[in-house]
Amino acid sequence: MEQPKLNRHEMRRAAFLLTFEREFFPDQPVEEMFAQAQDSGLVEFDQAARQMFLGVEAHKEELDQIISQYLKKWTLARISKVSLALLRLAAYEMKYCQNQVPGDIVISEAVKLAQEYTSQEDVTFINGVLANLQKDL
């Protein structure tokens, strides 16, 4: 089956949903995750979304260390799984895709996704963490 070509926002949403799902099924083989996502019809993803998700997976420990530096009086364990998935995805894109997408756009897209999937308090938190991260990259 041919994969659709997604726009950048749809691609980020798909990568976010896969990253979020990974929190619940950390030992599930990646190819199985892709197959289930495709079979369910709930998540459309293309090669770009797949590569972004795989990039987050490959650098998760490093991304968590980076994010941790910007958590004031918080730990990764206290952050909601939705917020953590969004922070990982945006941190990955800011660090490893900075020649492709400006940091302001990455933050804006992360905030848009946060508005769809989490509370306003978390939206503000995500925006603040990413704004501080952007200053140092």
Number of C-alpha atoms within 10 A of each C-alpha: 4 5 10 10 14 17 11 12 14 17 22 26 23 24 28 26 21 23 24 20 16 19 13 10 11 10 8 10 10 17 9 10 15 16 10 13 18 15 11 10 9 11 17 21 24 18 13 17 23 17 13 23 25 16 16 23 17 12 13 16 12 14 19 15 11 16 20 14 13 16 15 8 6 11 12 14 8 9 15 12 18 20 22 21 22 27 26 25 26 28 28 24 22 23 15 15 15 13 10 9 12 13 23 13 12 23 24 14 18 26 24 14 20 23 15 11 14 15 13 13 10 18 19 13 18 20 17 15 19 23 15 14 19 17 8 6 10
